[in-house]
Amino acid sequence: MSDLTYDEALRALQERGRFGIRMGLGRTRALLRELGDPQLAVRGALIGGTNGKGSVLALAGSALRAAGLRVAETPKPHLVSYRERVQVDGRPIDPMAFAGVVDEVLVAAGRLPRRDPPTEFELLTAVAFRWFAEARVDVALVEVGLGGRLDATHAWDGGVAAITNVDLDHMDRLGDTIPAIAREKAAIIERGDRAVTGANGDGLRVIRRRAHRLGVPLTEVEPPPLVGWDRDGIVIGLPRLGETRIGLRGRHQAANAAVADAVLDALAAAGIAHVPDDARRRGFADARWPGRLELLQASRADGTEIDILLDGAHNPAGAAVLARAIEDLRPMLGGGDDAPEAPPLTLILATMSDKDVAGVLAALASSPAVRSARVICTEVDIPRALPAARLKDGWTSVAPRSRTSVTVPVAAALAQALAEAEGPIVVAGSLYLVGAVRAILVDDPDLRDDLPAVGRPDPTGPEALVAAR
């Protein structure tokens, strides 16, 4: 029985955000020891890298579930509910269980030295492993938060280490060169592991040295050929599976799917989980990654359906991926090139002030379809949000001929787009924006946080199975 409601547990956790990001494993290891080292009951893959971690997690997790395995996952960041960060069998931890586990972890944290308290992410990491152990999962897929060597998730060694790729990111904390960043990421490879990477160049050389020094078998994968795509995903050629459908959109998912397939091989080689080829094909085809090139359909007041493409695109690389995907998908979206005259897109745009806004806007404008779009600039109701009027000025500087307006709040911007759009709607620029729009468009019972916290259920009993499948 928890003494906290869900809202109280969430506030208590997020209050630790005032401690900021503090790299190091000591606090997390000490906290896990206070909890009885629940991470030791869980095996699986720790997934690091610059880009694609979430996609690899979504693809591998879907295949593992298709094989009938009970799978734990830690996708991040969340879009609608904080509970999305702790999942079993593709469904977030329920509010009662969340409150109970947070309460338990906070009590354990209170027994640690007060001079060096755990951060929010360190507490969340402990919450995840405590719940996974209690839920008796078969395999876990854990996404690294920042870097690898000193990230809280690295307090766990699941038996498989995956590094999707290495590029310049978080240079203030990880180093200002590819080799320096690669060393931080490669550190998640531990003696006795199996390792997988899709990295190349200088990053790959660092990862190779780490694996060789520890005697760890390393599987190196390259992007497989892209056979084709449609509005619902892509088709690639994998070495053993042959032509394989991937339920995630975008050419870049070919490389992520190859890494995911190799992660499944490594899990099998480590004796952790076996996924037959038919389950891989089903899982890859059924994979979903909300808010990342996610295509929804909404009904308008006149009863017509309209396509809405959601994608965070919060940095220049992500915005470039979205721009390329829009060009690929435009003929297949409602009112596309098969229409006598394809109507313009409507772009709902918001971003954070601490992002590379100019780089994001320039990358988005590389798409002719986006340059000619009608743009509605808005802003999310959080302190970091860039004012919509400033965003409009930035957009008109890269696409001066576009029709651009300002509408705040987000709900009003979406209502305006639904009422006035002639063609498909694209929502981009911030995962906060995507989460706000998705919460309006998708009523997912699993993401409702307004349930009473009266104690947590048995995670393997009938009540939990109803919530987990």
N, C-alpha and C positions, 0 to 999 in steps of 0.2 A: 504494500500500500504506500503510495507516494504522498508526501506532504505538500507537493507542488502541483499547481494546475499547469496545463501546457503553456499558457502565456507566461506564467511565473518562471517556468523552466527556461523558456526561450530568452526572457529578459536576463535571467541570471547568467546564461551562457554568453549572450551578446555583450553584457557589461564587461566581460573579460577582454573585449575588443580594445579597451583603453590601453591594454598592455602592448598593443600593436603586434608586429611580426618580430619575433625573437627566435633566431635560428639556434638550433642545438637539440640534442636528443636526451639530455639529462633529465629535464622536467617530465617528459613523456614517459621515459623508462621508469622513473620513480613513481609516477601516478599509476602506471600499469601494474607495478609491483604491489602497490596498495590494494589494487583490485584483484590480486591473485593471478596476475599475468594471463588474462584471457586470450591474448593474441597467440599464445602457444597452442591453443586448441584449434587454430584456424590455419589452413594452408591455401596457397593460391599464387597469384601473380601480382607483383608490385609494378605499376605501369608509370614510367616517367617519360620525359621528352619535352620538346618545345611545343609542338603542335600535334593534334590528333589523338591525344590521350583519351579523351572522352569517347571518340568514335571507336577506338580499339576496344574500350571497355564495353560499349554498347553492342558491338558485333560479337565479341567473344562471349559476353554474357548471354546474348540471345541464343547462340549455338549451344552453350552449356545447358540452358534451360530446355532447349529442344531435345537434348539427350536425357532429360528427366532428372537433372541434378538440381539441388537446392543451392542457389547462388546468392552470395552477398556482394554488394557493390557500393562504391562511394563516389558517385558522380558529383561534379562540382563545376560551376556554382549552381545553386538552385534557381528556379525560375519563379515559382509561385509559393511553395511552402519550404521552409528550412528543412523539413523532414525528408525532402528529396535526397539529401546528402547521405542518408543511411537507408539502404534498401536491401530487401531480401526477396528473391524471386521477382524482381522487377517492380516491386511496390514499396513505397516508403514506409518506414516505421510509423505505427499509428500514434496519435497524440498521447494516449495513456501510457504506452510503453516508453515513448520519448521522455515524458515527465519523470517516470520512474527511474530510468537509467541515468538521466541528467542529475537527479537528486542523489543517486548512489555515487556518481562520479564526483559531484561537488563535495560530498561528505569525505570521500577519500582525499580530494585535493586539500581539504581543510586540515588534514593530518600532516601535510608537507610543510617544510620551512616557509614562513610567510615572506621572507626576504626575496624569494624568487618564485612567485606564483605562476602556475601554468596559464598560457594564453588561451584565447577562445578556440583556435584551431587545434591546439594540443588537447583541450578538454573534449572537443568533438571527435578527435581521433580515438580517445579512450572510450567515449560513448559508443562509437561504431564497433570496436573490438569487443566491448562488453556485451553488446546486443548480439553480435554474430556468434559469440561463444554460447550465449544462452539459447539462441535459435538453432544451434547445432547444424550449421550449414555444411554442405559438402565441399565447397570451394569459394574463395573470395577473390574479387578483383578490386584492387585498391589503387586509386589514382593519387600520384604524388602531388603535393600542394605546390611547392616551390623548390626547384633544383633537384635535390635528392639526398646528398650527403648528410645535411643537417635538417632535413625536413622531418616533421613529427612522424610521418608514416613510415620512415625508415627505421623506427624502433621495432618494426616487424620485418621478418624475413620469411616469406611464404614458400620459398623454394624455387620460384621463377621470377626473374627480373627482365622487364621489357623496356627498351628505350626507343620510342618511335622515331625520333630524329633530333638533330641538334642545330639550333639557330641562335642568333643573338636575341636574348630576352633577359629581363631583370638584371641588366648589366651592373647596376649599382650594388647588387648582392652576390652575383654569381661570377663576375669577371667580365672583361671587355673584349675577349677573343673567343673564337669557337673552341679551341683546345681547353681554355680555362673553364668555360661553361660545360664542356663535355666531361671534364674531370668531376665536376659536381654531380652530374647526372649519372655517370658511370659508377659512382660509389655505391649505388643501390645493388650492384652485383656483389654477392657474398660467396665465400668459399662453400662449395656444396650445391650451389644453385645450377639451374639451367638458364641461359640468357638468350635474348632475342633483340635484334635491332634492325631498324630501317634506315639508320644514319648512313651518311657517306662522307667522303673527303676527310678533313682533319678530325672531325668528330668521330668518325668510324675508327680512325687509327687509335685514338685515345681509348675507346671502348674495347678494341681488340687487345690493347696492352693490358688493360685491367683484367679482362677475362683470362688472358694467357698467364698472367702473374698468379692468379688464384686457381688455375687449373679448371676453369669453368667452361663447359661446352657452349659455344656461341653460334647461333644461327643468324646469318645475315640475309636479309631479304631485300629485293628490289621491287619497284612498282610493276605489277603485271600489266599486260596489254589491256587496253580498254576496248571492248568489243562494240559497245553501244550504250545508249541511254534512252530513257523515256521520262515521263513526268513523275514516275514513282520510284526511280532508282537508276542504277547502272548495271551493266553486264561486263564482267572481266574474265580473263583466262587465267586460272590458277593451275600450277604445275600438275597436281594430282587430281583435283576436282574437275578440271576442264572449265568450260563456260559456266560461270556461276553468277547468279543474280544477287545483287547487293541492294538492300532496302533503304540505303542512304543516298541522297542526291549529291551530285558534284563529282567532277573528274578526280579530285584529290582523294576521294574515298577508295580508289583502287589501291593506293599505297597503304592506307590504313587497314584495308581488308587483308592484304598480304601479311602485315604484322599480326593481326588478330589470328589468322590461320596458323602462323608459326607459334603464337602463344599457346594455342590449343595443342599443337604437337609437343611443345615443351612441358605442358601440364601432364600429358600422357607419359612422356619419357621420365618425368619425375615421380610417376606413380600416384599423382594427385587426382586426375580426372581423365576419363577417356571419352572422346566425342566422335562417334562414327561419321563417315562421310555424308550419309543421308541427313543426319542431324545438323551437320555444318551447313549443308545447302539450305535446309529449312530455316535454320537460325539466321544465317546471313540475309536471306530474303525477307525475313520478318523483322529484322532489326529496325529500331526507331531511336532517334536521338532528338527529343523535343527541343524546339527553338533553334535548331541548326538546319537550315534549308528545309524546314518543315512546311509542308503544303496543307493548308486547311481550306475548307469551303464554308462560306457563311451565307445565310439567307438574308436577302434584303427585304425592305418593306413591301415591295411589289411582288415578292415571292420568287424572284430570280436568284440563282446561286452565283457567287463570285469567288474566284480563287484568291487566297491570301497566302503569300509566302513569307515565313518568319525566319529571320537569321540575325544573330547578334552583330556580326561584322563590326566589332568594336575596336579593331586595330587595322592598320593598312593591309596586312597580309590577309586577314579575314575578309576585308572589304573587296580585295582583288579576287578572292575565291568566289564571293557572291556575284561580283560583276560578270565573271566568266560563266557562272552557272545560269545567270539570268539570260545571257545570250544563247546558251544551249537550250534552256527550257522555254524561251519565249514562244516558239512555234507550237508548243504543247499546252500552254496555259490558255484559259478562256479568252476568246477574242484574239488569238495569236495570228500567225502569218497565213493560216488557212482561211481567215476572214478576208472579204474583199479589200477592206482597209483596216489594218490592225489598229485598234484604239490604243492610246498611250497608257502606260503604267501610271499608277498613283503610288508615290513613295511617302510613307510616314517615317519621319526621321527624328531621332533624338540621340544625344550622346552625353558623355561625361566631360567636365571641364579639364580633368587631369589626363585625358587621353590625347593621342596625336590626331586632333580633329582635322587639321589640314591634310594629313596623310590619308585619313579615312575617306574624306570627301573627294580627294583627287583619285583614289582608287575606285570608288563607286562611279565617278564620272567617266571612267575608262569604258564603260558600257554605253553604246549608243542608245539603247533602250532606256537606260537610267537618265542620260543627259536630256532626253526629250520627255521625261516623265513630268507629271504634275507633282509637286513636292509640298507636303504639309509638315512644317517644322513644329515640334512640340517639345515638352520637357517632362521628365519624371519628377515626382515630388520628393526629392532627396537633396541634401545640401550640395553634393558634388555635381549636380546636373548643370549642363551648360544652358544658359538662358536661350529660349527658342529664337528670340530676335537676333541674337548673336550668331546662332546656327544658320539662320536665314541669310545673314550677310556673308557667312563663309560659303554657303552653297551657291549663291548668285555669283560669287567670284570665280567659281570653277565651271558653272553652267549658267551663264548670264541670260540665255534665251529661255530658260525653263520658267514655267508658271509656279511661283513659290509663295506660300502664305504661312502665317503663324496661327496655330490654334492650340490652346491650353485649356484644360488638362488633357491627358492622354485619351480618356474616354470620349471627350468631345472631338478630338482629332479622328479617332476611329469612326465615330458616328458620321462625321463629315465625309470621310472617305467612302463609307458604305453608301451614303446617299448620293454622292456626286461622281464616283469613279466610273469611267467609261470602259476600262479594261481591268486587268488583275491589279491587286494591291500588294506592295512589298513593304514589310515593316523591318527596319534595320537601324544599326548604329549603336545599340546598347542592349545587353541582355536584360537590364532592368526594364527597358521599354518592351522587349519581347515578352517578358514575364507578365507585365501589366496587361498587354493586349491579349495574351493567351488566357489569362485568368478571366477575361471578359468573354472570350469566344468558346472556351472549353470548360464545361462543368464536370470536373473529374472528382468523384466522391473521395478518392484516395488523397486528394490534396486539400480537403476541407479540414481546417484546424479547430473548428468550433465544437469539439467533442469534450465532455467532462473528463477530467483526469481523476479517476477513483482507484488507481492501482493498475498495474500492468498485467495483461493476460499471460498465460503459459504460452511461450513462443512456439511450442510444438503441439499444442492442443488444438481442438476443433475450432475455437474462436480465432486463433491465429492463422490457421490454414485457410479459413474463409477470407481473411484479409490479405493473404499472401499468394493466392492463385487466381 
